[in-house]
């Protein structure tokens, strides 16, 4: 899922209600653990529960959001 260049995953949440086209907003990021498999997730906002559960997705950052080295 992640590559050597991709050190993080963005945490996104759908802010559109109902059956409308989803609108995704970044609310945080996930970073790989250094000593074992897994991620640390840091959220700037908590998603509002929808249908009895909190739902967010983790995706690789867009090229425009990734700082150039």
PDB file of N, H, CA, C and O in Angstrom:
ATOM      1  N   UNK A   1       0.821  -1.177   0.000  1.00  0.00           N
ATOM      2  CA  UNK A   1       0.000   0.000   0.000  1.00  0.00           C
ATOM      3  C   UNK A   1       0.869   1.245   0.000  1.00  0.00           C
ATOM      4  O   UNK A   1       0.690   2.125  -0.842  1.00  0.00           O
ATOM      5  N   UNK A   2       1.811   1.330   0.938  1.00  0.00           N
ATOM      6  H   UNK A   2       1.956   0.615   1.621  1.00  0.00           H
ATOM      7  CA  UNK A   2       2.689   2.487   0.940  1.00  0.00           C
ATOM      8  C   UNK A   2       3.999   2.118   0.271  1.00  0.00           C
ATOM      9  O   UNK A   2       4.375   0.947   0.220  1.00  0.00           O
ATOM     10  N   UNK A   3       4.681   3.108  -0.234  1.00  0.00           N
ATOM     11  H   UNK A   3       4.376   4.059  -0.193  1.00  0.00           H
ATOM     12  CA  UNK A   3       5.973   2.894  -0.861  1.00  0.00           C
ATOM     13  C   UNK A   3       7.027   3.579  -0.017  1.00  0.00           C
ATOM     14  O   UNK A   3       6.718   4.206   0.996  1.00  0.00           O
ATOM     15  N   UNK A   4       8.271   3.455  -0.440  1.00  0.00           N
ATOM     16  H   UNK A   4       8.522   2.946  -1.263  1.00  0.00           H
ATOM     17  CA  UNK A   4       9.357   4.095   0.288  1.00  0.00           C
ATOM     18  C   UNK A   4       9.161   5.606   0.337  1.00  0.00           C
ATOM     19  O   UNK A   4       9.497   6.239   1.338  1.00  0.00           O
ATOM     20  N   UNK A   5       8.612   6.201  -0.750  1.00  0.00           N
ATOM     21  H   UNK A   5       8.339   5.686  -1.563  1.00  0.00           H
ATOM     22  CA  UNK A   5       8.386   7.644  -0.780  1.00  0.00           C
ATOM     23  C   UNK A   5       7.176   8.046   0.058  1.00  0.00           C
ATOM     24  O   UNK A   5       7.154   9.141   0.620  1.00  0.00           O
ATOM     25  N   UNK A   6       6.167   7.174   0.150  1.00  0.00           N
ATOM     26  H   UNK A   6       6.185   6.284  -0.306  1.00  0.00           H
ATOM     27  CA  UNK A   6       4.954   7.498   0.879  1.00  0.00           C
ATOM     28  C   UNK A   6       5.120   7.067   2.330  1.00  0.00           C
ATOM     29  O   UNK A   6       5.030   5.879   2.640  1.00  0.00           O
ATOM     30  N   UNK A   7       5.359   8.007   3.203  1.00  0.00           N
ATOM     31  H   UNK A   7       5.432   8.972   2.952  1.00  0.00           H
ATOM     32  CA  UNK A   7       5.574   7.711   4.617  1.00  0.00           C
ATOM     33  C   UNK A   7       4.277   7.773   5.420  1.00  0.00           C
ATOM     34  O   UNK A   7       4.234   7.327   6.567  1.00  0.00           O
ATOM     35  N   UNK A   8       3.235   8.318   4.832  1.00  0.00           N
ATOM     36  H   UNK A   8       3.270   8.681   3.901  1.00  0.00           H
ATOM     37  CA  UNK A   8       1.988   8.470   5.582  1.00  0.00           C
ATOM     38  C   UNK A   8       0.797   8.150   4.702  1.00  0.00           C
ATOM     39  O   UNK A   8       0.907   8.089   3.478  1.00  0.00           O
ATOM     40  N   UNK A   9      -0.333   7.948   5.337  1.00  0.00           N
ATOM     41  H   UNK A   9      -0.422   7.997   6.332  1.00  0.00           H
ATOM     42  CA  UNK A   9      -1.615   7.821   4.654  1.00  0.00           C
ATOM     43  C   UNK A   9      -2.510   8.920   5.195  1.00  0.00           C
ATOM     44  O   UNK A   9      -2.470   9.210   6.391  1.00  0.00           O
ATOM     45  N   UNK A  10      -3.314   9.536   4.347  1.00  0.00           N
ATOM     46  H   UNK A  10      -3.346   9.300   3.375  1.00  0.00           H
ATOM     47  CA  UNK A  10      -4.253  10.558   4.792  1.00  0.00           C
ATOM     48  C   UNK A  10      -5.535   9.906   5.298  1.00  0.00           C
ATOM     49  O   UNK A  10      -6.025   8.945   4.704  1.00  0.00           O
ATOM     50  N   UNK A  11      -6.072  10.426   6.387  1.00  0.00           N
ATOM     51  H   UNK A  11      -5.674  11.206   6.869  1.00  0.00           H
ATOM     52  CA  UNK A  11      -7.362   9.980   6.920  1.00  0.00           C
ATOM     53  C   UNK A  11      -8.434  10.919   6.389  1.00  0.00           C
ATOM     54  O   UNK A  11      -8.391  12.124   6.637  1.00  0.00           O
ATOM     55  N   UNK A  12      -9.403  10.359   5.652  1.00  0.00           N
ATOM     56  H   UNK A  12      -9.438   9.380   5.450  1.00  0.00           H
ATOM     57  CA  UNK A  12     -10.467  11.156   5.045  1.00  0.00           C
ATOM     58  C   UNK A  12     -11.820  10.712   5.568  1.00  0.00           C
ATOM     59  O   UNK A  12     -12.017   9.543   5.901  1.00  0.00           O
ATOM     60  N   UNK A  13     -12.753  11.657   5.639  1.00  0.00           N
ATOM     61  H   UNK A  13     -12.593  12.606   5.369  1.00  0.00           H
ATOM     62  CA  UNK A  13     -14.110  11.361   6.056  1.00  0.00           C
ATOM     63  C   UNK A  13     -15.081  11.998   5.058  1.00  0.00           C
ATOM     64  O   UNK A  13     -14.836  13.093   4.552  1.00  0.00           O
ATOM     65  N   UNK A  14     -16.173  11.304   4.785  1.00  0.00           N
ATOM     66  H   UNK A  14     -16.372  10.414   5.197  1.00  0.00           H
ATOM     67  CA  UNK A  14     -17.215  11.817   3.890  1.00  0.00           C
ATOM     68  C   UNK A  14     -18.083  12.799   4.675  1.00  0.00           C
ATOM     69  O   UNK A  14     -18.679  12.434   5.689  1.00  0.00           O
ATOM     70  N   UNK A  15     -18.152  14.040   4.206  1.00  0.00           N
ATOM     71  H   UNK A  15     -17.668  14.336   3.383  1.00  0.00           H
ATOM     72  CA  UNK A  15     -18.938  15.062   4.902  1.00  0.00           C
ATOM     73  C   UNK A  15     -20.282  15.310   4.227  1.00  0.00           C
ATOM     74  O   UNK A  15     -21.020  16.202   4.646  1.00  0.00           O
ATOM     75  N   UNK A  16     -20.612  14.551   3.205  1.00  0.00           N
ATOM     76  H   UNK A  16     -20.012  13.827   2.865  1.00  0.00           H
ATOM     77  CA  UNK A  16     -21.885  14.684   2.491  1.00  0.00           C
ATOM     78  C   UNK A  16     -22.910  13.720   3.084  1.00  0.00           C
ATOM     79  O   UNK A  16     -22.622  12.533   3.234  1.00  0.00           O
ATOM     80  N   UNK A  17     -24.066  14.197   3.414  1.00  0.00           N
ATOM     81  H   UNK A  17     -24.301  15.162   3.293  1.00  0.00           H
ATOM     82  CA  UNK A  17     -25.124  13.358   3.999  1.00  0.00           C
ATOM     83  C   UNK A  17     -25.984  12.735   2.908  1.00  0.00           C
ATOM     84  O   UNK A  17     -26.084  13.257   1.797  1.00  0.00           O
ATOM     85  N   UNK A  18     -26.596  11.617   3.245  1.00  0.00           N
ATOM     86  H   UNK A  18     -26.515  11.193   4.147  1.00  0.00           H
ATOM     87  CA  UNK A  18     -27.547  10.985   2.344  1.00  0.00           C
ATOM     88  C   UNK A  18     -26.890  10.255   1.189  1.00  0.00           C
ATOM     89  O   UNK A  18     -25.759   9.780   1.289  1.00  0.00           O
ATOM     90  N   UNK A  19     -27.631  10.176   0.083  1.00  0.00           N
ATOM     91  H   UNK A  19     -28.550  10.562   0.001  1.00  0.00           H
ATOM     92  CA  UNK A  19     -27.180   9.426  -1.086  1.00  0.00           C
ATOM     93  C   UNK A  19     -26.474  10.298  -2.120  1.00  0.00           C
ATOM     94  O   UNK A  19     -26.279   9.878  -3.260  1.00  0.00           O
ATOM     95  N   UNK A  20     -26.094  11.499  -1.728  1.00  0.00           N
ATOM     96  H   UNK A  20     -26.252  11.841  -0.802  1.00  0.00           H
ATOM     97  CA  UNK A  20     -25.406  12.399  -2.645  1.00  0.00           C
ATOM     98  C   UNK A  20     -23.969  11.929  -2.870  1.00  0.00           C
ATOM     99  O   UNK A  20     -23.454  11.096  -2.124  1.00  0.00           O
ATOM    100  N   UNK A  21     -23.332  12.471  -3.902  1.00  0.00           N
ATOM    101  H   UNK A  21     -23.750  13.147  -4.508  1.00  0.00           H
ATOM    102  CA  UNK A  21     -21.942  12.140  -4.199  1.00  0.00           C
ATOM    103  C   UNK A  21     -21.070  12.505  -2.993  1.00  0.00           C
ATOM    104  O   UNK A  21     -21.210  13.601  -2.449  1.00  0.00           O
ATOM    105  N   UNK A  22     -20.165  11.601  -2.562  1.00  0.00           N
ATOM    106  H   UNK A  22     -20.051  10.712  -3.004  1.00  0.00           H
ATOM    107  CA  UNK A  22     -19.335  11.878  -1.378  1.00  0.00           C
ATOM    108  C   UNK A  22     -18.421  13.086  -1.575  1.00  0.00           C
ATOM    109  O   UNK A  22     -17.901  13.323  -2.665  1.00  0.00           O
ATOM    110  N   UNK A  23     -18.242  13.833  -0.505  1.00  0.00           N
ATOM    111  H   UNK A  23     -18.665  13.640   0.381  1.00  0.00           H
ATOM    112  CA  UNK A  23     -17.267  14.914  -0.453  1.00  0.00           C
ATOM    113  C   UNK A  23     -16.296  14.525   0.657  1.00  0.00           C
ATOM    114  O   UNK A  23     -16.677  14.467   1.826  1.00  0.00           O
ATOM    115  N   UNK A  24     -15.043  14.259   0.292  1.00  0.00           N
ATOM    116  H   UNK A  24     -14.734  14.306  -0.658  1.00  0.00           H
ATOM    117  CA  UNK A  24     -14.053  13.780   1.245  1.00  0.00           C
ATOM    118  C   UNK A  24     -13.218  14.932   1.778  1.00  0.00           C
ATOM    119  O   UNK A  24     -12.747  15.774   1.015  1.00  0.00           O
ATOM    120  N   UNK A  25     -13.039  14.962   3.100  1.00  0.00           N
ATOM    121  H   UNK A  25     -13.423  14.277   3.720  1.00  0.00           H
ATOM    122  CA  UNK A  25     -12.225  15.981   3.767  1.00  0.00           C
ATOM    123  C   UNK A  25     -11.153  15.289   4.598  1.00  0.00           C
ATOM    124  O   UNK A  25     -11.416  14.289   5.267  1.00  0.00           O
ATOM    125  N   UNK A  26      -9.943  15.833   4.546  1.00  0.00           N
ATOM    126  H   UNK A  26      -9.729  16.645   4.003  1.00  0.00           H
ATOM    127  CA  UNK A  26      -8.842  15.291   5.339  1.00  0.00           C
ATOM    128  C   UNK A  26      -9.023  15.703   6.795  1.00  0.00           C
ATOM    129  O   UNK A  26      -9.216  16.880   7.102  1.00  0.00           O
ATOM    130  N   UNK A  27      -8.958  14.713   7.691  1.00  0.00           N
ATOM    131  H   UNK A  27      -8.802  13.757   7.441  1.00  0.00           H
ATOM    132  CA  UNK A  27      -9.088  15.007   9.122  1.00  0.00           C
ATOM    133  C   UNK A  27      -7.867  14.547   9.917  1.00  0.00           C
ATOM    134  O   UNK A  27      -7.811  14.726  11.133  1.00  0.00           O
ATOM    135  N   UNK A  28      -6.891  13.955   9.229  1.00  0.00           N
ATOM    136  H   UNK A  28      -6.936  13.809   8.241  1.00  0.00           H
ATOM    137  CA  UNK A  28      -5.704  13.488   9.929  1.00  0.00           C
ATOM    138  C   UNK A  28      -4.818  12.655   9.018  1.00  0.00           C
ATOM    139  O   UNK A  28      -4.932  12.712   7.794  1.00  0.00           O
ATOM    140  N   UNK A  29      -3.921  11.868   9.643  1.00  0.00           N
ATOM    141  H   UNK A  29      -3.828  11.821  10.638  1.00  0.00           H
ATOM    142  CA  UNK A  29      -2.979  11.043   8.883  1.00  0.00           C
ATOM    143  C   UNK A  29      -2.583   9.821   9.704  1.00  0.00           C
ATOM    144  O   UNK A  29      -2.712   9.806  10.928  1.00  0.00           O
ATOM    145  N   UNK A  30      -2.098   8.796   9.001  1.00  0.00           N
ATOM    146  H   UNK A  30      -1.993   8.809   8.007  1.00  0.00           H
ATOM    147  CA  UNK A  30      -1.589   7.577   9.633  1.00  0.00           C
ATOM    148  C   UNK A  30      -0.120   7.435   9.247  1.00  0.00           C
ATOM    149  O   UNK A  30       0.247   7.606   8.084  1.00  0.00           O
ATOM    150  N   UNK A  31       0.709   7.124  10.228  1.00  0.00           N
ATOM    151  H   UNK A  31       0.411   6.986  11.173  1.00  0.00           H
ATOM    152  CA  UNK A  31       2.142   6.988  10.018  1.00  0.00           C
ATOM    153  C   UNK A  31       2.582   5.579  10.384  1.00  0.00           C
ATOM    154  O   UNK A  31       2.121   5.042  11.391  1.00  0.00           O
ATOM    155  N   UNK A  32       3.471   4.956   9.586  1.00  0.00           N
ATOM    156  H   UNK A  32       3.845   5.392   8.767  1.00  0.00           H
ATOM    157  CA  UNK A  32       3.926   3.598   9.901  1.00  0.00           C
ATOM    158  C   UNK A  32       4.671   3.566  11.239  1.00  0.00           C
ATOM    159  O   UNK A  32       5.414   4.489  11.575  1.00  0.00           O
ATOM    160  N   UNK A  33       4.455   2.482  11.993  1.00  0.00           N
ATOM    161  H   UNK A  33       3.852   1.732  11.720  1.00  0.00           H
ATOM    162  CA  UNK A  33       5.214   2.266  13.221  1.00  0.00           C
ATOM    163  C   UNK A  33       6.656   1.929  12.858  1.00  0.00           C
ATOM    164  O   UNK A  33       6.908   1.351  11.800  1.00  0.00           O
ATOM    165  N   UNK A  34       7.595   2.280  13.715  1.00  0.00           N
ATOM    166  H   UNK A  34       7.391   2.749  14.574  1.00  0.00           H
ATOM    167  CA  UNK A  34       9.005   2.041  13.420  1.00  0.00           C
ATOM    168  C   UNK A  34       9.450   0.631  13.801  1.00  0.00           C
ATOM    169  O   UNK A  34      10.323   0.068  13.140  1.00  0.00           O
ATOM    170  N   UNK A  35       8.872   0.050  14.847  1.00  0.00           N
ATOM    171  H   UNK A  35       8.162   0.506  15.384  1.00  0.00           H
ATOM    172  CA  UNK A  35       9.380  -1.206  15.379  1.00  0.00           C
ATOM    173  C   UNK A  35       8.548  -2.433  15.034  1.00  0.00           C
ATOM    174  O   UNK A  35       8.943  -3.551  15.367  1.00  0.00           O
ATOM    175  N   UNK A  36       7.409  -2.254  14.374  1.00  0.00           N
ATOM    176  H   UNK A  36       7.089  -1.346  14.103  1.00  0.00           H
ATOM    177  CA  UNK A  36       6.552  -3.384  14.017  1.00  0.00           C
ATOM    178  C   UNK A  36       5.557  -2.971  12.950  1.00  0.00           C
ATOM    179  O   UNK A  36       5.442  -1.791  12.616  1.00  0.00           O
ATOM    180  N   UNK A  37       4.836  -3.952  12.413  1.00  0.00           N
ATOM    181  H   UNK A  37       4.929  -4.911  12.684  1.00  0.00           H
ATOM    182  CA  UNK A  37       3.831  -3.653  11.392  1.00  0.00           C
ATOM    183  C   UNK A  37       2.657  -2.917  12.032  1.00  0.00           C
ATOM    184  O   UNK A  37       2.217  -3.270  13.126  1.00  0.00           O
ATOM    185  N   UNK A  38       2.160  -1.904  11.352  1.00  0.00           N
ATOM    186  H   UNK A  38       2.518  -1.617  10.464  1.00  0.00           H
ATOM    187  CA  UNK A  38       1.017  -1.155  11.862  1.00  0.00           C
ATOM    188  C   UNK A  38       1.201   0.330  11.659  1.00  0.00           C
ATOM    189  O   UNK A  38       2.208   0.780  11.112  1.00  0.00           O
ATOM    190  N   UNK A  39       0.206   1.092  12.111  1.00  0.00           N
ATOM    191  H   UNK A  39      -0.611   0.727  12.556  1.00  0.00           H
ATOM    192  CA  UNK A  39       0.194   2.541  11.918  1.00  0.00           C
ATOM    193  C   UNK A  39      -0.231   3.251  13.197  1.00  0.00           C
ATOM    194  O   UNK A  39      -0.990   2.709  14.000  1.00  0.00           O
ATOM    195  N   UNK A  40       0.264   4.462  13.373  1.00  0.00           N
ATOM    196  H   UNK A  40       0.881   4.902  12.721  1.00  0.00           H
ATOM    197  CA  UNK A  40      -0.236   5.399  14.362  1.00  0.00           C
ATOM    198  C   UNK A  40      -1.166   6.352  13.617  1.00  0.00           C
ATOM    199  O   UNK A  40      -0.779   6.915  12.593  1.00  0.00           O
ATOM    200  N   UNK A  41      -2.381   6.539  14.115  1.00  0.00           N
ATOM    201  H   UNK A  41      -2.696   6.082  14.947  1.00  0.00           H
ATOM    202  CA  UNK A  41      -3.338   7.428  13.469  1.00  0.00           C
ATOM    203  C   UNK A  41      -3.489   8.684  14.318  1.00  0.00           C
ATOM    204  O   UNK A  41      -3.803   8.609  15.506  1.00  0.00           O
ATOM    205  N   UNK A  42      -3.263   9.837  13.699  1.00  0.00           N
ATOM    206  H   UNK A  42      -3.008   9.899  12.734  1.00  0.00           H
ATOM    207  CA  UNK A  42      -3.414  11.125  14.384  1.00  0.00           C
ATOM    208  C   UNK A  42      -4.546  11.888  13.698  1.00  0.00           C
ATOM    209  O   UNK A  42      -4.482  12.180  12.504  1.00  0.00           O
ATOM    210  N   UNK A  43      -5.576  12.203  14.471  1.00  0.00           N
ATOM    211  H   UNK A  43      -5.628  11.966  15.441  1.00  0.00           H
ATOM    212  CA  UNK A  43      -6.739  12.909  13.932  1.00  0.00           C
ATOM    213  C   UNK A  43      -6.791  14.322  14.485  1.00  0.00           C
ATOM    214  O   UNK A  43      -6.585  14.537  15.680  1.00  0.00           O
ATOM    215  N   UNK A  44      -7.067  15.285  13.614  1.00  0.00           N
ATOM    216  H   UNK A  44      -7.234  15.110  12.644  1.00  0.00           H
ATOM    217  CA  UNK A  44      -7.261  16.671  14.025  1.00  0.00           C
ATOM    218  C   UNK A  44      -8.718  16.918  14.395  1.00  0.00           C
ATOM    219  O   UNK A  44      -9.026  17.831  15.161  1.00  0.00           O
ATOM    220  N   UNK A  45      -9.613  16.096  13.848  1.00  0.00           N
ATOM    221  H   UNK A  45      -9.363  15.354  13.226  1.00  0.00           H
ATOM    222  CA  UNK A  45     -11.053  16.167  14.111  1.00  0.00           C
ATOM    223  C   UNK A  45     -11.571  14.750  14.275  1.00  0.00           C
ATOM    224  O   UNK A  45     -10.990  13.809  13.735  1.00  0.00           O
ATOM    225  N   UNK A  46     -12.653  14.590  15.013  1.00  0.00           N
ATOM    226  H   UNK A  46     -13.125  15.354  15.452  1.00  0.00           H
ATOM    227  CA  UNK A  46     -13.311  13.283  15.121  1.00  0.00           C
ATOM    228  C   UNK A  46     -14.496  13.271  14.172  1.00  0.00           C
ATOM    229  O   UNK A  46     -15.287  14.213  14.155  1.00  0.00           O
ATOM    230  N   UNK A  47     -14.626  12.203  13.375  1.00  0.00           N
ATOM    231  H   UNK A  47     -13.983  11.437  13.389  1.00  0.00           H
ATOM    232  CA  UNK A  47     -15.776  12.129  12.473  1.00  0.00           C
ATOM    233  C   UNK A  47     -17.063  11.929  13.255  1.00  0.00           C
ATOM    234  O   UNK A  47     -17.057  11.347  14.339  1.00  0.00           O
ATOM    235  N   UNK A  48     -18.153  12.408  12.706  1.00  0.00           N
ATOM    236  H   UNK A  48     -18.157  12.881  11.824  1.00  0.00           H
ATOM    237  CA  UNK A  48     -19.472  12.220  13.310  1.00  0.00           C
ATOM    238  C   UNK A  48     -19.955  10.820  12.959  1.00  0.00           C
ATOM    239  O   UNK A  48     -19.866  10.419  11.799  1.00  0.00           O
ATOM    240  N   UNK A  49     -20.467  10.063  13.932  1.00  0.00           N
ATOM    241  H   UNK A  49     -20.540  10.388  14.874  1.00  0.00           H
ATOM    242  CA  UNK A  49     -20.893   8.699  13.613  1.00  0.00           C
ATOM    243  C   UNK A  49     -22.064   8.691  12.633  1.00  0.00           C
ATOM    244  O   UNK A  49     -23.019   9.455  12.776  1.00  0.00           O
ATOM    245  N   UNK A  50     -21.971   7.823  11.649  1.00  0.00           N
ATOM    246  H   UNK A  50     -21.195   7.203  11.533  1.00  0.00           H
ATOM    247  CA  UNK A  50     -23.050   7.647  10.687  1.00  0.00           C
ATOM    248  C   UNK A  50     -23.516   6.208  10.725  1.00  0.00           C
ATOM    249  O   UNK A  50     -22.699   5.292  10.623  1.00  0.00           O
ATOM    250  N   UNK A  51     -24.794   5.994  10.869  1.00  0.00           N
ATOM    251  H   UNK A  51     -25.457   6.738  10.952  1.00  0.00           H
ATOM    252  CA  UNK A  51     -25.354   4.641  10.929  1.00  0.00           C
ATOM    253  C   UNK A  51     -24.670   3.798  12.012  1.00  0.00           C
ATOM    254  O   UNK A  51     -24.254   2.669  11.750  1.00  0.00           O
ATOM    255  N   UNK A  52     -24.556   4.338  13.207  1.00  0.00           N
ATOM    256  H   UNK A  52     -24.893   5.255  13.420  1.00  0.00           H
ATOM    257  CA  UNK A  52     -24.041   3.632  14.389  1.00  0.00           C
ATOM    258  C   UNK A  52     -22.554   3.327  14.356  1.00  0.00           C
ATOM    259  O   UNK A  52     -22.098   2.476  15.119  1.00  0.00           O
ATOM    260  N   UNK A  53     -21.780   3.985  13.504  1.00  0.00           N
ATOM    261  H   UNK A  53     -22.150   4.676  12.884  1.00  0.00           H
ATOM    262  CA  UNK A  53     -20.339   3.723  13.477  1.00  0.00           C
ATOM    263  C   UNK A  53     -19.582   4.952  12.987  1.00  0.00           C
ATOM    264  O   UNK A  53     -20.103   5.755  12.213  1.00  0.00           O
ATOM    265  N   UNK A  54     -18.349   5.080  13.453  1.00  0.00           N
ATOM    266  H   UNK A  54     -17.926   4.428  14.082  1.00  0.00           H
ATOM    267  CA  UNK A  54     -17.445   6.090  12.918  1.00  0.00           C
ATOM    268  C   UNK A  54     -16.812   5.501  11.664  1.00  0.00           C
ATOM    269  O   UNK A  54     -16.352   4.359  11.684  1.00  0.00           O
ATOM    270  N   UNK A  55     -16.783   6.256  10.587  1.00  0.00           N
ATOM    271  H   UNK A  55     -17.157   7.183  10.571  1.00  0.00           H
ATOM    272  CA  UNK A  55     -16.215   5.737   9.345  1.00  0.00           C
ATOM    273  C   UNK A  55     -15.257   6.744   8.740  1.00  0.00           C
ATOM    274  O   UNK A  55     -15.601   7.910   8.551  1.00  0.00           O
ATOM    275  N   UNK A  56     -14.046   6.282   8.437  1.00  0.00           N
ATOM    276  H   UNK A  56     -13.767   5.334   8.591  1.00  0.00           H
ATOM    277  CA  UNK A  56     -13.078   7.084   7.719  1.00  0.00           C
ATOM    278  C   UNK A  56     -12.290   6.146   6.823  1.00  0.00           C
ATOM    279  O   UNK A  56     -12.320   4.929   7.009  1.00  0.00           O
ATOM    280  N   UNK A  57     -11.585   6.710   5.849  1.00  0.00           N
ATOM    281  H   UNK A  57     -11.560   7.698   5.697  1.00  0.00           H
ATOM    282  CA  UNK A  57     -10.750   5.895   4.979  1.00  0.00           C
ATOM    283  C   UNK A  57      -9.310   6.383   5.069  1.00  0.00           C
ATOM    284  O   UNK A  57      -9.063   7.555   5.350  1.00  0.00           O
ATOM    285  N   UNK A  58      -8.367   5.489   4.834  1.00  0.00           N
ATOM    286  H   UNK A  58      -8.567   4.536   4.606  1.00  0.00           H
ATOM    287  CA  UNK A  58      -6.945   5.823   4.787  1.00  0.00           C
ATOM    288  C   UNK A  58      -6.480   5.638   3.356  1.00  0.00           C
ATOM    289  O   UNK A  58      -6.615   4.553   2.791  1.00  0.00           O
ATOM    290  N   UNK A  59      -5.930   6.701   2.765  1.00  0.00           N
ATOM    291  H   UNK A  59      -5.821   7.582   3.224  1.00  0.00           H
ATOM    292  CA  UNK A  59      -5.494   6.666   1.372  1.00  0.00           C
ATOM    293  C   UNK A  59      -4.114   7.306   1.245  1.00  0.00           C
ATOM    294  O   UNK A  59      -3.701   8.102   2.088  1.00  0.00           O
ATOM    295  N   UNK A  60      -3.408   6.940   0.171  1.00  0.00           N
ATOM    296  H   UNK A  60      -3.744   6.293  -0.514  1.00  0.00           H
ATOM    297  CA  UNK A  60      -2.134   7.595  -0.102  1.00  0.00           C
ATOM    298  C   UNK A  60      -2.403   9.055  -0.453  1.00  0.00           C
ATOM    299  O   UNK A  60      -3.397   9.356  -1.114  1.00  0.00           O
ATOM    300  N   UNK A  61      -1.530   9.966  -0.020  1.00  0.00           N
ATOM    301  H   UNK A  61      -0.723   9.722   0.517  1.00  0.00           H
ATOM    302  CA  UNK A  61      -1.739  11.393  -0.292  1.00  0.00           C
ATOM    303  C   UNK A  61      -1.714  11.692  -1.790  1.00  0.00           C
ATOM    304  O   UNK A  61      -1.057  10.994  -2.562  1.00  0.00           O
ATOM    305  N   UNK A  62      -2.434  12.734  -2.186  1.00  0.00           N
ATOM    306  H   UNK A  62      -2.968  13.301  -1.558  1.00  0.00           H
ATOM    307  CA  UNK A  62      -2.360  13.225  -3.566  1.00  0.00           C
ATOM    308  C   UNK A  62      -0.982  13.806  -3.808  1.00  0.00           C
ATOM    309  O   UNK A  62      -0.331  14.266  -2.870  1.00  0.00           O
ATOM    310  N   UNK A  63      -0.529  13.791  -5.049  1.00  0.00           N
ATOM    311  H   UNK A  63      -1.058  13.417  -5.811  1.00  0.00           H
ATOM    312  CA  UNK A  63       0.786  14.336  -5.384  1.00  0.00           C
ATOM    313  C   UNK A  63       0.886  15.812  -5.010  1.00  0.00           C
ATOM    314  O   UNK A  63       1.952  16.276  -4.608  1.00  0.00           O
ATOM    315  N   UNK A  64      -0.221  16.558  -5.140  1.00  0.00           N
ATOM    316  H   UNK A  64      -1.088  16.180  -5.467  1.00  0.00           H
ATOM    317  CA  UNK A  64      -0.192  17.990  -4.816  1.00  0.00           C
ATOM    318  C   UNK A  64      -0.076  18.233  -3.312  1.00  0.00           C
ATOM    319  O   UNK A  64       0.361  19.307  -2.898  1.00  0.00           O
ATOM    320  N   UNK A  65      -0.461  17.252  -2.485  1.00  0.00           N
ATOM    321  H   UNK A  65      -0.817  16.380  -2.821  1.00  0.00           H
ATOM    322  CA  UNK A  65      -0.399  17.399  -1.034  1.00  0.00           C
ATOM    323  C   UNK A  65       0.920  16.902  -0.440  1.00  0.00           C
ATOM    324  O   UNK A  65       1.205  17.156   0.730  1.00  0.00           O
ATOM    325  N   UNK A  66       1.734  16.190  -1.247  1.00  0.00           N
ATOM    326  H   UNK A  66       1.502  15.984  -2.198  1.00  0.00           H
ATOM    327  CA  UNK A  66       2.980  15.610  -0.765  1.00  0.00           C
ATOM    328  C   UNK A  66       4.113  16.608  -0.931  1.00  0.00           C
ATOM    329  O   UNK A  66       4.354  17.086  -2.040  1.00  0.00           O
ATOM    330  N   UNK A  67       4.819  16.936   0.159  1.00  0.00           N
ATOM    331  H   UNK A  67       4.623  16.548   1.060  1.00  0.00           H
ATOM    332  CA  UNK A  67       5.934  17.872   0.021  1.00  0.00           C
ATOM    333  C   UNK A  67       7.052  17.285  -0.840  1.00  0.00           C
ATOM    334  O   UNK A  67       7.329  16.088  -0.764  1.00  0.00           O
ATOM    335  N   UNK A  68       7.692  18.116  -1.655  1.00  0.00           N
ATOM    336  H   UNK A  68       7.467  19.089  -1.717  1.00  0.00           H
ATOM    337  CA  UNK A  68       8.797  17.653  -2.507  1.00  0.00           C
ATOM    338  C   UNK A  68      10.077  17.656  -1.697  1.00  0.00           C
ATOM    339  O   UNK A  68      10.340  18.565  -0.910  1.00  0.00           O
ATOM    340  N   UNK A  69      10.872  16.608  -1.913  1.00  0.00           N
ATOM    341  H   UNK A  69      10.658  15.870  -2.552  1.00  0.00           H
ATOM    342  CA  UNK A  69      12.138  16.491  -1.168  1.00  0.00           C
ATOM    343  C   UNK A  69      13.288  17.021  -1.973  1.00  0.00           C
ATOM    344  O   UNK A  69      14.427  17.004  -1.508  1.00  0.00           O
TER     345      UNK A  69
END
